[in-house]
Amino acid sequence: MADPYGMLKTIVDDMLGEGILEAEELEIAEGGAAAMAFARLQFEDLTDLDRERIKNALLIYCELDTLAMVMIVEAWKELSALNP
């Protein structure tokens, strides 16, 4: 099964130019990992660097997740227009 976040990275790179999202930053690729990362920010004693890396990874995850939801809604709109 293809990684949907990897596919979205390709779409974002095509739209905005390659290298916008670095592969190293895409370490959070599903909701459970995002929830755990957010909990780490809340409850663990982290270095400033670790805190910044987690924050950036969460922001990228949320951006891609939102883009995926928008793409799903747009596809539903197209399907409903074809099949009234």
N, C-alpha and C positions, 0 to 999 in steps of 0.2 A: 504494500500500500504506500502510495506517495505521501510524503510529508507536506501537508497543506501550507505550512508556514514557509517551507522552502519554495513552494510554488508561488506564494504571495511575494516573497523576496524577489523572485524573477519578474513579477508584474511591476512591483515598485521600482526595480532597477530600470525596466523598460520605460516607465512613465517619467521617472525623475532623474535618471542617469545612474550608471553603474557605480557601486561603491557607497551609496547612501547608507545602506545598512551593512555593517561589517559582520562576517560570519561568526566571529568570536562573541559578538554581542547577542546572538540569537540562541542563547543557552536555555531560555524558558520557552517551551514549545507546547504547553498544554496547561489547562486551568489549575490542576492540582499543584503543579510546580510553581505557578504564579502565586497561589495562595500560601504555599510554604515560604516562598521568597519574601512575600509581604510580612508574614509572621516573623521571619528572621529580622527584618528591619525594625519591627516593633519590640521584640523581646530579647534579642541577642546583643552582646557588646561587640560591635564591629569596628574595624578601622575605617577611617574616612574613605579610603580607596575602595574597600569592599562594599561599603554602603553606597557609594556612587555607582559602582559596577552593577549592583543589584537594582538600584533605582533605574538606571539606563536600560537594563534588560527588561524590567517591568514596563517601562514606557514603550519600548519597541514591541513587546508582546501585546500590549493593549492596543497599540496602533494597528498592528496586523490583524488582531482579533476583530476590531471594529470594522476594518476594511472588508474582512471576510463576511461579516454580518450584512454590510451594505451590499456586497455583491450578491448575497443570497436573496435579499429583498428585491433587488433589481431583476434577478432571474425570475422570481415569482411574479413580478409585475409583467414581464414579457410573456410568461406562460399564460397568465390570466388574460392578457390582451389577445392571445392567439386562440384561446378556448373560452369564449364568453359564456 
